[in-house]
Amino acid sequence: MKHTYYYLTILLLFTSSIGVSQQKKLDSIIQVTKTISDSLNINLAADLIYELNLNEKFEEGLKYCDSIIKISKEIKYDKGVGQIHNEKAAIYNHTDDLYEALKCFDQAALYYGRINYTRGLAIIQNNKAVIEQRLGNPEKSITHLLEANQYYEKLKDSASLSTTINNIGNVYGDINELESAKKYYYQSLALKRNTNSKTIGSTLNNLALIYIKEKKLDSALVLLNESLKINKKENDSHGIAEAYSALGRISFIKQEYQQAKKYYESALFIGGKVAYKERLIRTKLSLGEVAIKTKKFQDAESYISAATKESQKLNSTPLLLNCYDLSSALDSAQGKYQDAYRWQKKYNNLFNAHTLKETSQKIELVKRRVEDEKKQQIILDKQKRSEQLAKEELFKQKIYTYLAIAAFVVAFIFIIGIVKSRLERAKYIKELNESNQVKNKLFSIVSHDLKNEIHGLDNTLNLLRDDVISENEFKEIIPLLSNSAHQTSLLLTNLLNWSKSQMNELKANPNTFDFSEIIKEKIIFFSSKASQKEIKIINDLKNTTQVYADKDMCTIVTQNLIANAIKFCNPKDTITLFKEEEDNAVKIYFNDTGIGISEENLKKIFSEETLTTKGTNNEAGTGLGLNICKELIALNKGNLTVESTLGKGSSFCITLPKTLNS
């Protein structure tokens, strides 16, 4: 016992001396870092703070984080600011202050984004995914991981990509989407084997846990045996401990409690060699659970008590809740129902306090993000003002140029007669060419797009008639035929209206009607097509929306805008329809989270110039739809506008009068 105390004292003194040494180095870095040329000091400071975190010097680590962040900002080293915010977030993660961690990760992403540091942005997205998973937000977690995947694909970093794919599997496993979890684990395994990764064992362990949940214990045992073999070869203590813990779970399920105890004890022994305290605490709780089942209540109390103290020191609310719950189960097993009730009461109090704290932290996080967005908006507004001033200056220069040209023309007035004659002849030639272009385009669309659609339908029906395909095969392609028929109908409608507009024959017949009825009808119409692309359509126009316009024209516009939104959305994207009412007008928005529109195409989108782009599934188009939509809304004394950001989505807005007098 004396020897144990002696060694423990030496270990504590050694750890303390390491902490003091790190702090002296950090103090020195703070004193000597004065310019951007000293940026290497910031990188060294990040490593030292990381070591303080490992040694649980959390308060000291946070203090130095704030000092180093201040210096990094002074020397304008954005990458350094991002690095230290990342280390600060890691400290908050270890102390279970998850919302503060998210704030720091947001700040890190902001500074990494300024310098387009792709790898840093990928790391931040992966770290945020882990936090959101711990907070019970699986959808947000997967969104962050998918964004991290995009960065790693851009970097061609298969090793890191395999880790994020593994993490996606973890998220699906937590929400019991077991098939999806297995799919991503197997993808991760394939990448790891191709890159000779040393972390194959961890993914095998994760996959085994899924099979344990499915009660497929034999399959889990095969994976765990392979994992142990790989982890022992790689000398991965963490992976070995995880494998033994999973084997213990299998034995526990089989009610082989003595074998389960041996596996858990092995996990505890090996896990004690690595800095992963949360896993050690959970292993002690598992041993406590085994002891309760075997009625070794004194051993159970010892394990649970040790786990509770370590959870309190780690300040981990989820672990403490597990400790209180198991303590209640232990007292119940011993017939100490009053004590069990007290533990359950402590559990409820902690759970309620934790929930209240989470709510307040969520509000604070939202406020911080709104403030950051406002700052970014101020910067964007300044840029827009500068651009506007530049445009005004350019406009003045053009005016001066036009005036000079006019003066020059006046000086040579006697040439006007000849020039006018030539211009009139050129005008007639131009009008004739435009007329030919309209005719050629009309024939081109009819002979190509429309002909192709009808020819495809005809061929399919001929196949059915000639018994080349069976009825079951025909039923399978009915959705494709339906989509083709829809495209043909939309094409004909747009073609007819475009032809009328070219001949100035379009006229509106306005009356008062409920626009929300059109929306409901078109959502039902497009539901199948949206489902095929896994796109969600959200209708927030559930109340009556009275407008004064031509209902048929509004129906055509709505159909075109929803069709366009579906066309340029990726799977899992959303389309949201909502309104804003003004005194004399109604604004109806068609927002999507699709691929967006480039600035170059945004300038051409309503012009007479034909603009045709392929959809996310290579859907074709004629380039007529949006031009016609603009004209139809204008005929109803309204307006159609668009805002879009490439890669983030688009927002189309229809403004229509409420009444005739409007």
Stockholm file with secondary structure:
# STOCKHOLM 1.0

chainA/1-662         MKHTYYYLTILLLFTSSIGVSQQKKLDSIIQVTKTISDSLNINLAADLIYELNLNEKFEEGLKYCDSIIKISKEIKYDKGVGQIHNEKAAIYNHTDDLYEALKCFDQAALYYGRINYTRGLAIIQNNKAVIEQRLGNPEKSITHLLEANQYYEKLKDSASLSTTINNIGNVYGDINELESAKKYYYQSLALKRNTNSKTIGSTLNNLALIYIKEKKLDSALVLLNESLKINKKENDSHGIAEAYSALGRISFIKQEYQQAKKYYESALFIGGKVAYKERLIRTKLSLGEVAIKTKKFQDAESYISAATKESQKLNSTPLLLNCYDLSSALDSAQGKYQDAYRWQKKYNNLFNAHTLKETSQKIELVKRRVEDEKKQQIILDKQKRSEQLAKEELFKQKIYTYLAIAAFVVAFIFIIGIVKSRLERAKYIKELNESNQVKNKLFSIVSHDLKNEIHGLDNTLNLLRDDVISENEFKEIIPLLSNSAHQTSLLLTNLLNWSKSQMNELKANPNTFDFSEIIKEKIIFFSSKASQKEIKIINDLKNTTQVYADKDMCTIVTQNLIANAIKFCNPKDTITLFKEEEDNAVKIYFNDTGIGISEENLKKIFSEETLTTKGTNNEAGTGLGLNICKELIALNKGNLTVESTLGKGSSFCITLPKTLNS
#=GR chainA/1-662 SS CHHHHHHHHHHHHHHHHHHHHHHHHHHHHHHHCCSGGGHHHHHHHHHHHHHHHHTTCHHHHHHHHHHHHHHHHHTTCHHHHHHHHHHHHHHHHHTTCHHHHHHHHHHHHHHHHHTTCHHHHHHHHHHHHHHHHHTTCHHHHHHHHHHHHHHHHHHTCHHHHHHHHHHHHHHHHHTTCHHHHHHHHHHHHHHHHHTTCTTHHHHHHHHHHHHHHTTCHHHHHHHHHHHHHHHHHHTCHHHHHHHHHHHHHHHHHTTCHHHHHHHHHHHHHHHTTSSCHHHHHHHHHHHHHHHHHTTCHHHHHHHHHHHHHHHHHHTCHHHHHHHHHHHHHHHHHTTCHHHHHHHHHHHHHHHHHHHHHHHHHHHHHHHHHHHHHHHHHHHHHHHHHHHHHHHHHHHHHHHHHHHHHHHHHHHTGGGHHHHHHHHHHHHHHHHHHHHHHHHHHHHHIIIIIIHHHHHHHHHHHHHHHTTSSCHHHHHHHHHHHHHHHHHHHHHHHHHHHHHHHHTTCCCCCCEEEEHHHHHHHHHHHHHHHHHHTTCEEEECCCSCCEEEECHHHHHHHHHHHHHHHHHTCCTTCEEEEEEEECSSEEEEEEEECSSCCCHHHHHHTTSSSCCCCCCTTCCCCCSCHHHHHHHHHHHTTCEEEEEEETTTEEEEEEEEESSSCC
#=GC SS_cons         CHHHHHHHHHHHHHHHHHHHHHHHHHHHHHHHCCSGGGHHHHHHHHHHHHHHHHTTCHHHHHHHHHHHHHHHHHTTCHHHHHHHHHHHHHHHHHTTCHHHHHHHHHHHHHHHHHTTCHHHHHHHHHHHHHHHHHTTCHHHHHHHHHHHHHHHHHHTCHHHHHHHHHHHHHHHHHTTCHHHHHHHHHHHHHHHHHTTCTTHHHHHHHHHHHHHHTTCHHHHHHHHHHHHHHHHHHTCHHHHHHHHHHHHHHHHHTTCHHHHHHHHHHHHHHHTTSSCHHHHHHHHHHHHHHHHHTTCHHHHHHHHHHHHHHHHHHTCHHHHHHHHHHHHHHHHHTTCHHHHHHHHHHHHHHHHHHHHHHHHHHHHHHHHHHHHHHHHHHHHHHHHHHHHHHHHHHHHHHHHHHHHHHHHHHHTGGGHHHHHHHHHHHHHHHHHHHHHHHHHHHHHIIIIIIHHHHHHHHHHHHHHHTTSSCHHHHHHHHHHHHHHHHHHHHHHHHHHHHHHHHTTCCCCCCEEEEHHHHHHHHHHHHHHHHHHTTCEEEECCCSCCEEEECHHHHHHHHHHHHHHHHHTCCTTCEEEEEEEECSSEEEEEEEECSSCCCHHHHHHTTSSSCCCCCCTTCCCCCSCHHHHHHHHHHHTTCEEEEEEETTTEEEEEEEEESSSCC
//
